């Protein structure tokens, strides 16, 4: 069983393609971290492929995979968005958005034909991507006075933490990324340092 904060996603954007009876299906897969990011990417694709008839999509977010959505974007109900989501689920991926842009070829494919086409284009994009395992992380900031620097750095080194940002002056600030399941015990360690404050989102 996978840890609850571990999930599979793609390392970078990838593309897929499928053609049937003149209709062309261009699939675009993106690693994403929020619904805001999903909307931005969709906006960019709609602008770039403004002459396409349909922009069907599905996405899934989070290690727990509880946030997901699929859209048929004007295609017959459940013929496009759900098949895209189905491929994401069958590959057990999360933090991923897949948009399939369809150019109509003049011949209707029927619902079975559409399901096959959207599924095939999506699978091609996933297969062309590199699947990686990632952990869901918590980002937090610690604020402390300079004399505590050695104690802070010792914890960072011992716990193997990712240092995102550092400001070292008389009053220091460090932004850290910590694996979700380890976050509370690590934060407790930091809190034992005199006059250290933890800001977590």
VOPAGU-2260 file (C-alpha; in pm, 1 decimal, decimal comma):
REM VOPAGU-2260
SITE   aa  ch    i         X         Y         Z
SITE  UNK   A    0       0,0       0,0       0,0
SITE  UNK   A    1     128,6     345,4     -89,6
SITE  UNK   A    2     184,2     599,0     187,3
SITE  UNK   A    3    -102,4     845,7     211,8
SITE  UNK   A    4     123,7    1137,6     113,8
SITE  UNK   A    5     285,3     961,5    -184,0
SITE  UNK   A    6     143,0     986,7    -535,8
SITE  UNK   A    7     239,4     939,1    -898,9
SITE  UNK   A    8     238,3    1221,7   -1151,2
SITE  UNK   A    9     424,6    1327,6   -1466,1
SITE  UNK   A   10     753,5    1515,6   -1440,1
SITE  UNK   A   11     684,4    1757,6   -1726,4
SITE  UNK   A   12     422,1    1834,9   -1993,1
SITE  UNK   A   13     368,2    1573,9   -2264,2
SITE  UNK   A   14     151,0    1537,0   -2574,1
SITE  UNK   A   15     -49,8    1267,8   -2749,5
SITE  UNK   A   16    -242,7    1235,1   -3074,2
SITE  UNK   A   17    -521,0    1024,1   -3227,4
SITE  UNK   A   18    -699,2    1047,0   -3562,8
SITE  UNK   A   19   -1022,3     885,7   -3677,7
SITE  UNK   A   20   -1235,9     959,1   -3988,8
SITE  UNK   A   21   -1071,8    1298,1   -4035,0
SITE  UNK   A   22   -1121,5    1410,5   -3673,0
SITE  UNK   A   23    -796,9    1494,4   -3497,5
SITE  UNK   A   24    -754,2    1464,6   -3120,9
SITE  UNK   A   25    -456,3    1647,3   -2967,3
SITE  UNK   A   26    -393,6    1555,0   -2603,0
SITE  UNK   A   27    -192,0    1777,0   -2367,9
SITE  UNK   A   28     -88,2    1650,2   -2023,7
SITE  UNK   A   29      46,2    1883,5   -1754,4
SITE  UNK   A   30     170,3    1837,0   -1397,2
SITE  UNK   A   31     -44,9    2076,5   -1186,3
SITE  UNK   A   32     -73,1    2171,0    -820,1
SITE  UNK   A   33    -391,3    2378,0    -793,1
SITE  UNK   A   34    -722,0    2453,3    -964,0
SITE  UNK   A   35    -590,6    2805,0   -1038,9
SITE  UNK   A   36    -308,5    2648,4   -1239,8
SITE  UNK   A   37    -561,1    2427,1   -1421,6
SITE  UNK   A   38    -762,2    2736,5   -1524,2
SITE  UNK   A   39    -452,6    2923,7   -1644,4
SITE  UNK   A   40    -340,0    2632,9   -1862,8
SITE  UNK   A   41    -691,4    2590,6   -2006,9
SITE  UNK   A   42    -705,0    2961,1   -2086,9
SITE  UNK   A   43    -373,5    2937,3   -2273,6
SITE  UNK   A   44    -486,0    2632,0   -2473,1
SITE  UNK   A   45    -820,4    2791,8   -2567,4
SITE  UNK   A   46    -631,7    3094,3   -2695,7
SITE  UNK   A   47    -379,0    2884,4   -2890,9
SITE  UNK   A   48    -635,5    2638,6   -3033,4
SITE  UNK   A   49    -927,8    2882,5   -3059,3
SITE  UNK   A   50   -1045,9    2724,9   -3386,0
SITE  UNK   A   51   -1097,0    2378,5   -3231,9
SITE  UNK   A   52   -1454,0    2263,2   -3171,9
SITE  UNK   A   53   -1400,0    2097,5   -2831,2
SITE  UNK   A   54   -1157,1    2130,5   -2540,4
SITE  UNK   A   55   -1245,2    1829,4   -2323,3
SITE  UNK   A   56   -1047,2    1774,1   -2005,3
SITE  UNK   A   57   -1002,8    1598,4   -1674,4
SITE  UNK   A   58    -778,9    1664,7   -1377,1
SITE  UNK   A   59    -704,6    1512,3   -1038,9
SITE  UNK   A   60    -524,5    1676,6    -746,7
SITE  UNK   A   61    -365,1    1578,7    -415,9
SITE  UNK   A   62    -209,0    1264,1    -273,8
SITE  UNK   A   63    -553,6    1155,2    -151,9
SITE  UNK   A   64    -692,7    1208,7    -505,7
SITE  UNK   A   65   -1016,3    1352,9    -369,1
SITE  UNK   A   66   -1023,2    1659,0    -596,2
SITE  UNK   A   67   -1107,2    1575,2    -957,0
SITE  UNK   A   68   -1322,3    1699,3   -1240,9
SITE  UNK   A   69   -1405,4    1600,3   -1599,3
SITE  UNK   A   70   -1574,6    1801,0   -1875,5
SITE  UNK   A   71   -1724,8    1692,0   -2208,0
SITE  UNK   A   72   -1719,3    2054,2   -2335,6
SITE  UNK   A   73   -2016,0    2012,5   -2570,5
SITE  UNK   A   74   -1948,5    1652,2   -2675,4
SITE  UNK   A   75   -2225,7    1397,3   -2592,1
SITE  UNK   A   76   -2250,0    1331,8   -2216,2
SITE  UNK   A   77   -1978,3    1104,1   -2075,4
SITE  UNK   A   78   -1816,2    1052,2   -2416,7
SITE  UNK   A   79   -1498,5    1250,7   -2357,4
SITE  UNK   A   80   -1426,4    1395,7   -2009,4
SITE  UNK   A   81   -1493,0    1069,3   -1817,7
SITE  UNK   A   82   -1278,8     857,5   -2056,8
SITE  UNK   A   83    -991,4    1106,1   -2001,6
SITE  UNK   A   84   -1039,8    1082,2   -1623,7
SITE  UNK   A   85   -1062,9     703,2   -1654,3
SITE  UNK   A   86    -711,7     688,3   -1801,5
SITE  UNK   A   87    -577,4     912,2   -1522,0
SITE  UNK   A   88    -737,3     678,1   -1267,1
SITE  UNK   A   89    -621,5     357,2   -1436,5
SITE  UNK   A   90    -261,2     484,0   -1426,5
SITE  UNK   A   91    -317,2     595,9   -1063,8
SITE  UNK   A   92    -197,0     950,4   -1136,0
SITE  UNK   A   93    -264,2    1271,9    -947,8
SITE  UNK   A   94    -164,5    1640,3    -975,3
SITE  UNK   A   95    -226,6    1606,4   -1346,6
SITE  UNK   A   96    -441,1    1787,4   -1603,1
SITE  UNK   A   97    -512,4    1639,1   -1946,0
SITE  UNK   A   98    -686,6    1845,8   -2212,7
SITE  UNK   A   99    -786,4    1685,8   -2542,9
SITE  UNK   A  100    -846,2    1936,6   -2821,7
SITE  UNK   A  101   -1065,3    1802,5   -3104,0
SITE  UNK   A  102   -1078,7    1922,7   -3460,5
SITE  UNK   A  103   -1393,2    1782,8   -3623,1
SITE  UNK   A  104   -1331,0    1595,8   -3948,8
SITE  UNK   A  105   -1683,7    1611,0   -4089,6
SITE  UNK   A  106   -1789,6    1255,2   -4001,3
SITE  UNK   A  107   -1960,6    1177,7   -3671,2
SITE  UNK   A  108   -1786,0     904,5   -3473,2
SITE  UNK   A  109   -2075,7     806,2   -3245,8
SITE  UNK   A  110   -2037,4     773,3   -2869,8
SITE  UNK   A  111   -1830,3     448,0   -2877,1
SITE  UNK   A  112   -1600,1     610,2   -3136,7
SITE  UNK   A  113   -1560,5     923,5   -2924,5
SITE  UNK   A  114   -1487,1     726,1   -2607,0
SITE  UNK   A  115   -1221,8     528,1   -2795,4
SITE  UNK   A  116   -1067,0     843,4   -2945,5
SITE  UNK   A  117   -1047,3    1044,8   -2622,3
SITE  UNK   A  118    -914,8     742,6   -2435,4
SITE  UNK   A  119    -648,3     671,2   -2701,1
SITE  UNK   A  120    -527,7    1033,6   -2726,8
SITE  UNK   A  121    -507,1    1057,0   -2345,3
SITE  UNK   A  122    -317,1     730,9   -2315,2
SITE  UNK   A  123     -71,7     845,3   -2583,9
SITE  UNK   A  124       0,3    1165,2   -2386,5
SITE  UNK   A  125      50,3     969,1   -2062,0
SITE  UNK   A  126     276,9     715,3   -2234,1
SITE  UNK   A  127     483,3     999,1   -2383,6
SITE  UNK   A  128     533,7    1149,6   -2039,0
SITE  UNK   A  129     769,1    1041,9   -1762,7
SITE  UNK   A  130     580,3     910,6   -1458,3
SITE  UNK   A  131     745,4     988,5   -1124,2
SITE  UNK   A  132     655,8     937,9    -758,4
SITE  UNK   A  133     625,4    1247,9    -542,6
SITE  UNK   A  134     533,0    1322,4    -185,2
SITE  UNK   A  135     273,0    1576,4     -78,9
SITE  UNK   A  136     465,1    1841,1     109,2
SITE  UNK   A  137     382,5    2111,9     360,0
SITE  UNK   A  138     554,0    2448,0     314,4
SITE  UNK   A  139     627,8    2646,7     628,1
SITE  UNK   A  140     843,2    2936,3     741,6
SITE  UNK   A  141    1052,5    2960,0    1055,2
SITE  UNK   A  142    1164,0    3289,6    1208,1
SITE  UNK   A  143    1444,7    3303,4    1461,4
SITE  UNK   A  144    1738,4    3510,0    1583,6
SITE  UNK   A  145    2083,9    3456,4    1437,8
SITE  UNK   A  146    2237,8    3280,6    1744,5
SITE  UNK   A  147    1992,4    2990,5    1689,5
SITE  UNK   A  148    2120,4    2932,1    1333,1
SITE  UNK   A  149    2339,0    2629,6    1422,6
SITE  UNK   A  150    2051,4    2450,9    1599,1
SITE  UNK   A  151    1818,4    2522,5    1306,5
SITE  UNK   A  152    2066,5    2403,6    1043,8
SITE  UNK   A  153    2133,3    2085,8    1243,2
SITE  UNK   A  154    1760,8    1991,7    1228,7
SITE  UNK   A  155    1744,5    2077,0     855,5
SITE  UNK   A  156    2045,8    1853,8     787,9
SITE  UNK   A  157    1934,9    1564,7    1011,7
SITE  UNK   A  158    1581,7    1561,3     866,6
SITE  UNK   A  159    1701,4    1612,9     506,2
SITE  UNK   A  160    1466,1    1908,2     452,8
SITE  UNK   A  161    1431,8    2107,1     129,3
SITE  UNK   A  162    1531,0    2467,0     185,0
SITE  UNK   A  163    1320,6    2689,0     -41,8
SITE  UNK   A  164    1424,2    3033,1      75,3
SITE  UNK   A  165    1664,5    3176,4     328,4
SITE  UNK   A  166    1714,3    3523,6     473,4
SITE  UNK   A  167    2006,4    3546,0     715,3
SITE  UNK   A  168    2033,1    3870,2     906,3
SITE  UNK   A  169    1997,6    3950,0    1275,3
SITE  UNK   A  170    1643,9    3814,8    1242,7
SITE  UNK   A  171    1650,0    3509,8    1017,4
SITE  UNK   A  172    1377,2    3354,2     806,7
SITE  UNK   A  173    1388,2    3016,5     634,9
SITE  UNK   A  174    1113,1    2864,8     418,4
SITE  UNK   A  175    1111,9    2485,8     418,6
SITE  UNK   A  176     933,1    2205,8     238,1
SITE  UNK   A  177     854,8    1900,7     451,4
SITE  UNK   A  178     689,1    1571,5     366,1
SITE  UNK   A  179     332,2    1587,5     499,0
SITE  UNK   A  180     350,2    1279,9     721,8
SITE  UNK   A  181     668,0    1408,7     894,0
SITE  UNK   A  182     560,2    1772,9     927,7
SITE  UNK   A  183     416,3    1778,3    1280,8
SITE  UNK   A  184     714,1    1600,8    1445,0
SITE  UNK   A  185     963,0    1827,5    1262,9
SITE  UNK   A  186     771,2    2142,7    1354,1
SITE  UNK   A  187     776,0    2028,1    1718,5
SITE  UNK   A  188    1155,1    1995,0    1700,0
SITE  UNK   A  189    1186,2    2352,7    1573,6
SITE  UNK   A  190     950,8    2484,3    1841,7
SITE  UNK   A  191    1192,4    2364,5    2111,5
SITE  UNK   A  192    1445,4    2625,0    1994,1
SITE  UNK   A  193    1425,5    2944,6    2201,2
SITE  UNK   A  194    1231,8    3234,0    2046,0
SITE  UNK   A  195    1170,2    3048,1    1720,0
SITE  UNK   A  196     835,9    3106,5    1550,4
SITE  UNK   A  197     673,6    2874,3    1294,8
SITE  UNK   A  198     435,3    3007,4    1028,1
SITE  UNK   A  199     256,9    2734,3     835,5
SITE  UNK   A  200     -13,0    2784,9     568,8
